Amino acid sequence: MSVTVSHVLLGLLEDTERHGYDLKQSYDRVFGVFRPVRFGQVYRTLAQLQRDGLVEIVGVEAGAGPDRKRYSITAEGVTDLERWLSEPEDPQPHLQTVLFQKVVLALQSGRPAQAFLDTQRERHLAVMRELTAARRTASPQESLLIDYQLFHIEADLRWIDHAAGRLGALAEEIQL
């Protein structure tokens, strides 16, 4: 199970209970523009979240096909989502998707997205300092790899600053 998908589903369930189909549609509309989530992954993730006590089935409706289950986030699920949203991610290539998801979910839920971005910026700067110190004694090969990591962190930092400057506009768009 992808940790990111499970937490995004928890975030989407936080405002209202939903069916798996609705969750997939909401996920794809906001986060899956370039890589939609598969229905099977949504239902497997919901089953695991239910097993872990993070979501519960709050209703079952008969349909033309299989019964449609309506899911709701539990108090434990909200706690787990809060923890995930507050934890900075270790800088790595292609991290922006997770950062973007956290910013959007924070704004959707009324949480302080700016505080998340500030915490994330500090995490990136700390890793940048560690890498810069390590580069001083690194071999040429190690130094090149460290440079690769530093350049990606710099790009992440530019994105974090850019996102922070656009939180108001993004919050307005999300509320539509």
C-alpha positions as CSV (number, residue, x, y, z in Angstrom):
1,M,0.0,0.0,0.0
2,S,1.3,3.4,-0.9
3,V,1.6,5.5,2.2
4,T,0.8,8.6,0.2
5,V,-2.4,7.1,-1.4
6,S,-3.6,6.0,2.0
7,H,-3.1,9.4,3.6
8,V,-4.6,11.2,0.6
9,L,-7.7,8.9,1.0
10,L,-7.8,9.7,4.7
11,G,-7.6,13.4,3.8
12,L,-10.4,13.1,1.3
13,L,-12.6,11.3,3.8
14,E,-12.0,13.9,6.5
15,D,-14.7,16.3,5.3
16,T,-17.3,13.8,4.4
17,E,-18.0,10.1,4.1
18,R,-17.6,8.7,0.6
19,H,-17.8,5.6,-1.6
20,G,-14.7,4.1,-3.1
21,Y,-15.7,5.2,-6.6
22,D,-16.1,8.8,-5.4
23,L,-12.7,8.7,-3.6
24,K,-11.1,7.5,-6.8
25,Q,-12.7,10.3,-8.8
26,S,-11.7,12.9,-6.2
27,Y,-8.2,11.6,-6.0
28,D,-7.8,11.6,-9.8
29,R,-9.3,15.1,-10.2
30,V,-6.8,16.7,-7.7
31,F,-3.8,14.4,-7.5
32,G,-3.9,11.9,-10.4
33,V,-3.9,14.2,-13.4
34,F,-0.7,12.5,-14.8
35,R,-1.0,9.2,-13.0
36,P,-4.6,8.2,-11.9
37,V,-5.0,5.7,-9.1
38,R,-6.4,2.3,-10.0
39,F,-9.8,1.3,-8.6
40,G,-8.1,-1.9,-7.2
41,Q,-5.6,0.2,-5.3
42,V,-8.3,2.4,-3.8
43,Y,-10.3,-0.6,-2.6
44,R,-7.2,-2.5,-1.3
45,T,-6.1,0.7,0.5
46,L,-9.6,1.2,2.0
47,A,-9.6,-2.4,3.2
48,Q,-6.2,-1.9,4.9
49,L,-7.2,1.4,6.4
50,Q,-10.4,-0.3,7.8
51,R,-8.3,-3.2,9.1
52,D,-6.0,-0.7,10.8
53,G,-8.9,1.1,12.4
54,L,-8.4,4.3,10.4
55,V,-11.6,4.2,8.5
56,E,-14.9,2.5,9.0
57,I,-17.9,1.5,6.9
58,V,-20.8,3.7,7.8
59,G,-23.3,2.4,5.3
60,V,-24.0,-0.1,2.6
61,E,-26.2,0.6,-0.3
62,A,-27.5,-1.8,-2.9
63,G,-26.7,-1.0,-6.4
64,A,-26.9,-2.5,-9.9
65,G,-23.6,-4.3,-9.2
66,P,-22.0,-5.1,-5.9
67,D,-23.1,-3.3,-2.7
68,R,-21.6,0.2,-2.4
69,K,-19.9,0.8,0.9
70,R,-19.7,4.3,2.4
71,Y,-16.5,5.0,4.3
72,S,-15.8,7.5,7.1
73,I,-12.5,8.4,8.8
74,T,-12.2,7.4,12.4
75,A,-10.7,9.4,15.2
76,E,-7.5,7.2,14.9
77,G,-7.5,8.1,11.2
78,V,-7.6,11.8,11.9
79,T,-4.8,11.4,14.3
80,D,-2.7,9.4,11.8
81,L,-3.5,12.1,9.1
82,E,-2.5,14.9,11.5
83,R,0.8,13.1,12.2
84,W,1.5,12.6,8.4
85,L,0.7,16.1,7.5
86,S,2.9,17.5,10.3
87,E,6.0,15.4,9.4
88,P,8.4,16.9,7.0
89,E,9.5,14.6,4.1
90,D,13.2,13.8,3.6
91,P,14.3,15.7,0.4
92,Q,14.5,13.4,-2.6
93,P,14.1,13.6,-6.3
94,H,10.5,13.7,-7.4
95,L,9.2,14.7,-4.0
96,Q,7.0,17.6,-5.2
97,T,4.0,15.3,-5.7
98,V,3.9,14.4,-1.9
99,L,4.6,18.1,-1.0
100,F,1.8,19.2,-3.3
101,Q,-0.6,16.6,-1.8
102,K,0.2,17.8,1.7
103,V,-0.3,21.5,0.8
104,V,-3.7,20.8,-0.9
105,L,-5.0,18.5,1.9
106,A,-3.9,21.0,4.6
107,L,-5.7,23.8,2.8
108,Q,-8.8,21.6,2.2
109,S,-9.0,20.8,5.9
110,G,-8.3,24.3,7.2
111,R,-4.9,23.3,8.6
112,P,-2.0,25.8,8.4
113,A,-0.3,25.0,5.1
114,Q,2.2,27.8,5.7
115,A,3.3,26.1,8.9
116,F,3.8,22.9,6.9
117,L,5.8,24.7,4.3
118,D,8.0,26.4,6.9
119,T,8.7,23.0,8.6
120,Q,9.5,21.4,5.3
121,R,11.8,24.3,4.3
122,E,13.7,23.8,7.6
123,R,14.0,20.0,6.9
124,H,15.4,20.7,3.4
125,L,17.9,23.3,4.8
126,A,19.1,20.9,7.5
127,V,19.7,18.1,4.9
128,M,21.4,20.7,2.6
129,R,23.8,21.6,5.5
130,E,24.6,17.9,6.1
131,L,25.3,17.3,2.4
132,T,27.4,20.4,2.1
133,A,29.5,19.3,5.1
134,A,29.9,15.8,3.7
135,R,30.9,17.1,0.3
136,R,34.0,18.8,1.8
137,T,35.6,15.4,2.5
138,A,34.0,13.4,-0.4
139,S,35.7,11.8,-3.3
140,P,35.0,13.2,-6.7
141,Q,32.4,10.5,-7.4
142,E,30.7,11.0,-4.0
143,S,30.8,14.8,-4.5
144,L,29.0,14.5,-7.8
145,L,26.3,12.5,-6.2
146,I,26.0,15.0,-3.4
147,D,25.8,17.8,-6.0
148,Y,22.9,15.9,-7.6
149,Q,21.1,15.7,-4.3
150,L,21.8,19.4,-3.5
151,F,20.5,20.6,-6.9
152,H,17.2,18.7,-6.3
153,I,16.9,20.2,-2.8
154,E,17.4,23.7,-4.2
155,A,14.6,23.0,-6.7
156,D,12.4,21.8,-3.9
157,L,13.2,25.0,-1.9
158,R,12.3,27.2,-4.9
159,W,9.0,25.3,-5.2
160,I,8.3,25.6,-1.5
161,D,8.8,29.4,-1.7
162,H,6.7,29.6,-4.8
163,A,3.9,27.6,-3.2
164,A,4.0,29.7,0.0
165,G,3.5,32.8,-2.2
166,R,0.4,31.2,-3.8
167,L,-1.4,29.7,-0.8
168,G,-4.1,32.3,-0.9
169,A,-5.0,31.7,-4.5
170,L,-4.8,27.9,-4.1
171,A,-7.0,28.1,-1.0
172,E,-9.6,30.0,-3.0
173,E,-9.5,27.5,-5.8
174,I,-9.8,24.6,-3.5
175,Q,-12.9,26.0,-1.8
176,L,-14.8,26.1,-5.1
